[in-house]
Amino acid sequence: MKRVIAAMMVLGLTALATPALAYVVQITTSIDLAKVGDKGELFRAVESAVDDVLANAISFSPTGVTLENVRVVGDRMYLLLLIVDADGENTLKAISAQGLTPSDSDRPDDSSD
């Protein structure tokens, strides 16, 4: 009988718990470099690509956008963006404080650039 009561209590507490909603999104977009003539145009193209992602691919209100990586392949520039909301920022801070970020050995080898 004690087990049944304990199981019911755990089930009740689980039913009342609400998950934390934290948004952390990593997304890639690209720019056609053939249409870019100078630094000013490149800046506007990057800004336009980020704005397009925020308007069309993200359904939450971000509080932070970070450019994580840039690669040029042929005539395209690929931008890797990290987009977070306030709870996502707190989650990333907590993860990094606990030392749970990928180690250098877990990351892909960038020596081929």
C-alpha positions in Angstrom: 0.0 0.0 0.0 2.9 2.4 0.8 4.2 1.9 -2.8 0.9 2.7 -4.3 0.6 5.9 -2.3 4.2 6.9 -3.1 3.6 6.2 -6.8 0.5 8.3 -6.8 2.4 11.2 -5.1 5.2 11.0 -7.6 2.6 10.9 -10.5 0.8 13.9 -9.0 3.9 15.9 -8.6 5.0 15.0 -12.2 1.6 16.1 -13.5 1.9 19.5 -11.8 5.5 20.2 -13.0 5.8 22.4 -16.0 8.8 22.1 -18.3 11.0 25.2 -18.8 10.6 26.7 -22.2 14.0 27.8 -23.4 14.7 28.4 -27.1 18.2 27.8 -28.4 18.4 27.5 -32.2 21.4 27.0 -34.4 20.6 27.7 -38.1 22.6 28.2 -41.3 21.8 30.7 -44.0 23.8 31.8 -47.0 24.6 34.8 -49.2 25.4 34.9 -52.9 28.9 36.6 -53.1 28.6 37.2 -56.8 26.1 39.9 -56.0 28.4 41.6 -53.4 30.8 44.3 -54.6 32.3 45.9 -51.5 32.3 45.8 -47.7 29.2 47.9 -47.4 27.2 45.6 -49.7 28.5 42.6 -47.8 27.4 44.1 -44.5 23.9 44.8 -45.9 23.7 41.3 -47.3 24.6 39.7 -44.0 22.2 41.9 -42.2 19.4 41.1 -44.7 20.1 37.3 -44.4 19.9 37.5 -40.5 16.7 39.6 -40.7 15.2 37.1 -43.2 16.0 34.2 -40.8 14.5 36.1 -37.8 11.3 36.9 -39.8 10.7 33.6 -41.6 12.4 30.8 -39.7 12.1 31.7 -36.0 8.7 31.7 -34.3 9.9 33.2 -30.9 11.2 36.6 -29.9 15.0 36.3 -29.7 17.0 38.2 -27.2 20.4 37.2 -28.7 21.8 36.4 -32.1 25.4 35.3 -32.4 27.4 34.7 -35.6 29.1 31.4 -34.7 30.9 30.6 -37.9 31.4 31.7 -41.5 32.5 29.6 -44.5 33.0 30.5 -48.1 32.3 27.7 -50.6 32.5 28.7 -54.2 30.6 31.9 -54.7 28.4 31.4 -51.5 29.1 32.5 -47.9 27.5 30.3 -45.3 26.6 31.9 -41.9 26.0 29.7 -38.8 23.8 31.6 -36.4 23.0 30.9 -32.8 19.6 32.4 -31.8 18.3 32.4 -28.2 15.6 33.8 -26.0 16.1 35.0 -22.4 15.6 31.5 -21.0 17.9 30.1 -23.6 20.6 32.5 -22.6 20.2 31.4 -19.0 20.4 27.8 -20.1 23.6 28.3 -22.0 25.1 30.1 -19.1 24.2 27.3 -16.7 25.6 24.7 -19.1 28.9 26.6 -19.6 29.2 27.1 -15.8 29.0 23.3 -15.3 31.6 22.7 -18.0 29.3 20.8 -20.3 30.4 22.5 -23.5 32.0 20.3 -26.2 35.7 19.9 -25.7 38.1 20.6 -28.6 38.4 16.9 -29.3 34.6 16.8 -29.9 34.6 19.6 -32.5 35.3 18.9 -36.2 38.8 19.5 -37.4 39.0 22.9 -39.0 42.5 22.4 -40.3 41.2 21.8 -43.9 40.4 25.5 -44.3 
